[in-house]
């Protein structure tokens, strides 16, 4: 859903990215989903579920922030596009950091 909204915003010229960056985000998303799917099928299932849930947390914060923003503005308007981009960055960041921590823990156990 995030990539669909991003593609629409890029076509409207509302965010300062091109479709090349969008394709990179799509590739990164597919890589993250492939790794999560692999871990959901082996003994690390619990950790993969936790990472997937933590990746959804920025969107709940974004929704709450949107409601708070519209309440404080006393007008039903969309929040700035930057809020959407921050939620997208945090979603990717959580997944990448969790993967880095996983590699750090498992590579140190092989020594």
C-alpha positions as a LaTeX table, in Angstrom:
\begin{tabular}{lrrr}
\hline
Residue & $x$ (\AA) & $y$ (\AA) & $z$ (\AA) \\
\hline
Unk1 & 0.00 & 0.00 & 0.00 \\
Unk2 & 2.86 & 2.33 & 0.84 \\
Unk3 & 4.42 & 1.82 & $-2.60$ \\
Unk4 & 1.08 & 2.38 & $-4.36$ \\
Unk5 & 0.56 & 5.68 & $-2.53$ \\
Unk6 & 4.17 & 6.67 & $-3.23$ \\
Unk7 & 3.77 & 5.95 & $-6.96$ \\
Unk8 & 0.63 & 8.08 & $-7.06$ \\
Unk9 & 2.35 & 10.94 & $-5.24$ \\
Unk10 & 5.34 & 10.75 & $-7.59$ \\
Unk11 & 3.05 & 10.92 & $-10.64$ \\
Unk12 & 1.31 & 13.97 & $-9.16$ \\
Unk13 & 4.69 & 15.59 & $-8.44$ \\
Unk14 & 3.96 & 15.88 & $-4.73$ \\
Unk15 & 7.14 & 14.19 & $-3.47$ \\
Unk16 & 10.66 & 14.92 & $-4.67$ \\
Unk17 & 11.46 & 11.40 & $-5.91$ \\
Unk18 & 11.43 & 9.78 & $-9.31$ \\
Unk19 & 10.29 & 6.37 & $-10.39$ \\
Unk20 & 13.91 & 5.18 & $-10.23$ \\
Unk21 & 13.92 & 5.64 & $-6.46$ \\
Unk22 & 10.47 & 4.03 & $-6.32$ \\
Unk23 & 11.80 & 0.97 & $-8.15$ \\
Unk24 & 14.67 & 0.75 & $-5.67$ \\
Unk25 & 12.14 & 0.88 & $-2.82$ \\
Unk26 & 10.17 & $-1.88$ & $-4.54$ \\
Unk27 & 13.30 & $-4.01$ & $-4.82$ \\
Unk28 & 14.13 & $-3.37$ & $-1.17$ \\
Unk29 & 10.57 & $-4.26$ & $-0.15$ \\
Unk30 & 10.68 & $-7.51$ & $-2.09$ \\
Unk31 & 14.02 & $-8.40$ & $-0.50$ \\
Unk32 & 12.69 & $-7.70$ & 2.99 \\
Unk33 & 9.53 & $-9.70$ & 2.31 \\
Unk34 & 11.54 & $-12.62$ & 0.91 \\
Unk35 & 13.77 & $-12.74$ & 3.97 \\
Unk36 & 10.78 & $-12.50$ & 6.32 \\
Unk37 & 9.02 & $-15.30$ & 4.40 \\
Unk38 & 12.13 & $-17.48$ & 4.71 \\
Unk39 & 12.32 & $-16.89$ & 8.45 \\
Unk40 & 8.61 & $-17.53$ & 8.87 \\
Unk41 & 9.21 & $-21.03$ & 7.52 \\
Unk42 & 11.99 & $-22.05$ & 9.93 \\
Unk43 & 12.79 & $-21.94$ & 13.64 \\
Unk44 & 13.10 & $-18.12$ & 13.71 \\
Unk45 & 9.36 & $-17.64$ & 13.17 \\
Unk46 & 8.80 & $-15.68$ & 16.40 \\
Unk47 & 11.46 & $-13.10$ & 15.57 \\
Unk48 & 10.11 & $-12.64$ & 12.03 \\
Unk49 & 6.59 & $-12.02$ & 13.34 \\
Unk50 & 7.89 & $-9.45$ & 15.83 \\
Unk51 & 9.82 & $-7.61$ & 13.09 \\
Unk52 & 6.75 & $-7.59$ & 10.84 \\
Unk53 & 4.63 & $-6.15$ & 13.65 \\
Unk54 & 7.25 & $-3.53$ & 14.51 \\
Unk55 & 7.36 & $-2.54$ & 10.83 \\
Unk56 & 3.64 & $-1.73$ & 11.00 \\
Unk57 & 3.99 & 0.50 & 14.10 \\
Unk58 & 5.03 & 3.66 & 12.17 \\
Unk59 & 1.76 & 3.54 & 10.23 \\
Unk60 & $-0.30$ & 3.46 & 13.42 \\
Unk61 & 1.69 & 6.44 & 14.65 \\
Unk62 & 1.14 & 8.14 & 11.27 \\
Unk63 & $-2.63$ & 7.60 & 11.53 \\
Unk64 & $-2.70$ & 8.94 & 15.08 \\
Unk65 & $-0.55$ & 11.89 & 14.03 \\
Unk66 & $-2.89$ & 12.60 & 11.12 \\
Unk67 & $-5.89$ & 12.67 & 13.45 \\
Unk68 & $-4.05$ & 14.90 & 15.92 \\
Unk69 & $-2.88$ & 17.21 & 13.12 \\
Unk70 & $-6.38$ & 17.66 & 11.75 \\
Unk71 & $-7.76$ & 18.22 & 15.23 \\
Unk72 & $-5.18$ & 20.89 & 16.05 \\
Unk73 & $-5.72$ & 22.63 & 12.69 \\
Unk74 & $-9.49$ & 22.67 & 13.22 \\
Unk75 & $-9.78$ & 21.81 & 9.58 \\
Unk76 & $-9.95$ & 18.49 & 7.78 \\
Unk77 & $-6.81$ & 18.67 & 5.69 \\
Unk78 & $-4.15$ & 16.20 & 4.78 \\
Unk79 & $-0.96$ & 16.36 & 6.84 \\
Unk80 & 2.24 & 17.36 & 5.09 \\
Unk81 & 3.68 & 14.73 & 2.77 \\
Unk82 & 6.82 & 14.63 & 4.91 \\
Unk83 & 4.90 & 12.71 & 7.58 \\
Unk84 & 4.14 & 9.97 & 5.06 \\
Unk85 & 7.77 & 9.82 & 4.00 \\
Unk86 & 8.99 & 9.61 & 7.62 \\
Unk87 & 6.71 & 6.63 & 8.23 \\
Unk88 & 8.04 & 4.96 & 5.08 \\
Unk89 & 11.67 & 5.55 & 6.13 \\
Unk90 & 11.05 & 4.14 & 9.60 \\
Unk91 & 9.34 & 1.08 & 8.12 \\
Unk92 & 12.40 & 0.27 & 6.02 \\
Unk93 & 14.77 & 1.21 & 8.83 \\
Unk94 & 13.18 & $-1.17$ & 11.34 \\
Unk95 & 13.43 & $-4.09$ & 8.95 \\
Unk96 & 17.00 & $-3.32$ & 7.95 \\
Unk97 & 18.14 & $-2.80$ & 11.55 \\
Unk98 & 16.46 & $-6.02$ & 12.66 \\
Unk99 & 18.24 & $-7.87$ & 9.86 \\
Unk100 & 21.54 & $-6.32$ & 10.88 \\
Unk101 & 21.05 & $-7.31$ & 14.51 \\
Unk102 & 20.12 & $-10.83$ & 13.42 \\
Unk103 & 23.31 & $-11.13$ & 11.36 \\
Unk104 & 25.43 & $-9.69$ & 14.17 \\
Unk105 & 24.08 & $-12.18$ & 16.70 \\
Unk106 & 24.28 & $-15.20$ & 14.44 \\
Unk107 & 27.68 & $-14.41$ & 12.95 \\
Unk108 & 29.18 & $-13.89$ & 16.40 \\
Unk109 & 27.88 & $-17.32$ & 17.49 \\
Unk110 & 29.86 & $-19.04$ & 14.71 \\
Unk111 & 33.20 & $-17.94$ & 16.17 \\
\hline
\end{tabular}
